[in-house]
Amino acid sequence: MTTEVDHLVVAAASLDQGIAWCEATLGLTPGPGGAHPLMGTHNRLLALAGAGFARCYLEIIAIDPAVRPTRAAGLRRWFDLDDGTLQASLAQDGPRLVHWVARVPDVQAAVQALAAAPLTIDRGPPLAASRETGAGLLQWRITVRDDGQRLFDGALPTLIEWGERHPAEHLPPAGLELLGLGATQPDPAPLQAALAVLGLGERMAVTTGAPGLQAHLSTPRGVVVLDSRRR
């Protein structure tokens, strides 16, 4: 399976707080993003280059309090954004890396591979989503569980299959590079097995430790390590 790192997800209590975090942490102001009517969220983006990470970007995302999701009532937003514990942490401690998304050529096949024995992982059904941009309509299919859970504390990626356009095609260089991804789990074996099925076994080192996700970035302020365990 040909799977690539698509983007990193930094969650914030508000988009303004996410922008301020980006400026303070990375020394960069994120570029335009857009709104996601399906989930009632909005974002800002930064190009994220790096050897082996083509068409990669950083997403800062927050719930838009002025918008009601078009997703059916009772179903939660993506990336655990409706989780009360995560919301309280973001409000108290500020934005942080919470997840990542992997790009696949056939999202349904990837979902089925994870669901097959012995893994039997429910990554969630692929949903059709879209948002308007200055360059035209972006369309994609993305896995979102009904409960919105990220799984493995955010270390197992959400899966995405893009349509004709990809957002990174219109992002200017930002001086930001992804050097590598890592994860920690009390028992690394299940996550390692899932990543191997997706063809990502060489992309992420999984070691023993408290559950978490780490991204090493080269920034205008030097090397910065984003760690989902930091509060």
C-alpha positions in Angstrom: 0.0 0.0 0.0 1.4 3.4 -1.0 0.8 5.7 1.9 2.3 9.1 2.6 2.3 11.6 5.4 -0.3 14.2 4.4 -0.4 16.6 7.3 0.0 17.3 11.0 -2.9 18.4 13.1 -2.5 21.1 15.8 -5.8 21.6 17.7 -6.6 24.9 19.4 -9.5 26.2 21.5 -9.9 29.0 19.0 -8.3 29.8 15.7 -6.8 33.0 17.0 -5.1 31.1 19.8 -3.8 28.7 17.2 -2.3 31.5 15.1 -0.6 33.0 18.2 0.8 29.6 19.1 2.2 29.2 15.6 3.9 32.6 15.7 5.3 32.0 19.2 6.4 28.3 18.7 7.5 28.2 15.1 8.2 31.8 14.3 5.7 31.8 11.4 2.3 33.1 10.7 0.0 30.5 9.1 -1.5 31.2 5.7 -5.1 31.1 4.8 -7.2 27.9 5.3 -10.9 27.6 5.2 -14.1 26.3 6.7 -15.4 22.7 7.0 -19.2 22.9 6.9 -19.5 19.1 7.6 -17.7 19.4 11.0 -18.2 23.1 11.9 -14.5 23.7 12.1 -12.1 26.0 10.4 -8.3 26.0 9.9 -5.1 27.8 8.8 -2.3 26.1 6.9 1.5 26.1 6.5 3.5 24.3 3.9 5.6 21.6 5.5 8.4 20.4 3.2 11.1 17.9 4.0 12.9 15.0 2.3 10.4 12.2 1.7 7.4 14.4 2.7 6.1 15.7 -0.6 2.8 17.6 -0.5 2.8 17.8 3.3 1.5 20.6 5.4 0.7 21.7 9.0 -2.9 22.3 9.9 -4.1 24.4 12.8 -7.7 23.6 13.4 -10.4 24.8 15.8 -14.2 24.5 16.3 -16.0 27.5 14.7 -18.5 28.5 17.4 -20.6 30.4 14.9 -21.3 27.3 12.7 -23.5 24.3 13.3 -22.0 21.1 11.7 -24.0 19.5 8.9 -22.9 16.1 10.2 -25.9 14.2 11.7 -26.8 15.1 15.3 -25.1 12.8 17.8 -22.1 12.1 15.7 -18.9 13.8 16.8 -16.4 15.9 15.0 -13.1 14.6 13.7 -9.8 14.5 15.7 -11.6 14.2 19.1 -12.5 17.9 19.0 -15.8 17.2 20.8 -13.9 15.4 23.6 -14.4 17.3 26.9 -11.0 16.3 28.3 -9.2 17.5 25.2 -11.2 20.8 25.1 -10.4 21.5 28.7 -6.7 20.9 28.1 -6.6 23.2 25.0 -8.4 25.9 26.9 -6.1 25.7 29.9 -2.8 24.8 28.3 -3.0 26.1 24.8 -2.8 24.6 21.3 -0.8 21.4 20.7 -0.1 18.6 18.3 -2.9 16.1 18.6 -2.9 13.9 15.5 -1.7 13.3 11.9 -3.3 12.3 8.6 -2.0 9.9 6.1 -2.7 10.1 2.3 -3.8 6.9 0.6 -4.8 6.2 -3.1 -7.8 4.1 -2.0 -9.2 4.9 1.4 -11.8 2.2 1.4 -9.1 -0.5 0.8 -7.0 1.0 3.6 -10.0 0.9 6.0 -10.6 -2.7 5.1 -7.0 -3.7 5.6 -7.1 -2.3 9.1 -10.4 -4.0 9.9 -9.1 -7.4 8.8 -7.9 -10.0 11.3 -5.8 -10.0 13.3 -5.9 -6.2 13.7 -9.7 -5.6 13.6 -9.2 -1.8 14.0 -12.3 0.4 13.3 -10.7 3.5 11.7 -14.2 4.8 10.8 -16.0 5.0 7.5 -14.8 7.2 4.7 -16.8 10.4 4.6 -17.0 12.8 1.7 -15.9 16.4 2.7 -15.1 19.6 0.9 -14.3 23.3 1.4 -14.0 26.3 -0.9 -10.7 27.9 -1.7 -9.5 30.7 -3.9 -8.2 28.1 -6.3 -11.4 26.2 -6.4 -13.3 23.5 -4.5 -11.2 21.0 -2.5 -12.8 17.6 -2.2 -11.7 14.5 -0.3 -12.7 11.3 1.5 -11.6 11.0 5.1 -12.1 8.4 7.8 -14.0 9.6 10.8 -15.4 7.4 13.5 -18.9 8.2 14.8 -17.4 8.8 18.2 -14.7 11.0 16.6 -11.8 9.1 18.3 -8.3 9.5 17.0 -7.1 6.0 18.3 -3.8 5.2 19.9 -3.9 8.7 21.5 -3.5 10.3 18.1 -0.6 8.2 16.9 -2.5 6.1 14.4 -3.3 8.4 11.5 -6.6 9.3 10.1 -6.7 8.3 6.4 -7.5 10.7 3.5 -8.0 10.3 -0.2 -7.9 13.5 -2.1 -9.8 14.4 -5.2 -8.3 16.4 -8.1 -6.8 19.1 -6.0 -4.5 19.1 -2.9 -4.1 22.1 -0.6 -0.3 21.9 -0.6 -0.3 22.7 -4.3 -1.2 26.3 -3.5 0.8 26.9 -0.3 3.9 29.1 -0.6 7.2 27.8 0.9 7.2 28.6 4.6 10.7 27.7 5.7 9.3 24.8 7.7 10.4 21.2 7.3 9.3 17.9 8.7 12.3 16.0 9.9 10.5 12.9 11.2 7.6 11.5 13.2 7.7 9.3 16.3 5.2 7.8 18.7 5.3 6.3 22.2 3.0 3.6 23.5 3.0 1.4 26.7 2.9 -1.6 24.3 4.3 -0.5 20.9 3.4 -3.8 19.1 -0.3 -3.1 18.2 0.5 0.4 16.7 3.6 -1.0 14.9 1.4 -3.7 13.3 -1.2 -1.2 12.2 1.4 1.1 10.7 3.0 -1.8 8.9 -0.3 -2.8 7.3 -0.6 0.8 6.0 2.9 0.8 4.6 4.1 3.3 7.2 6.3 1.1 9.3 9.4 2.9 8.1 7.9 6.3 8.5 7.4 6.3 12.3 9.5 4.9 15.1 7.3 3.6 17.9 9.0 3.2 21.3 7.9 2.3 24.8 6.5 5.2 26.9 3.4 7.2 27.9 1.0 7.4 24.9 2.0 10.2 22.6 2.9 11.6 19.2 6.0 13.5 18.3 7.0 15.6 15.3 10.5 17.0 14.7 10.5 20.2 12.7 13.1 22.5 11.3 11.8 26.1 11.7 13.2 29.6 11.6 13.8 29.2 15.3 15.8 26.0 14.9 14.7 22.5 15.5 11.3 22.3 17.4 9.8 19.1 18.7 6.1 19.0 19.0 4.9 16.5 21.5 1.2 15.7 22.1 2.0 14.8 25.7 3.0 18.3 26.5 0.3 20.2 28.4 
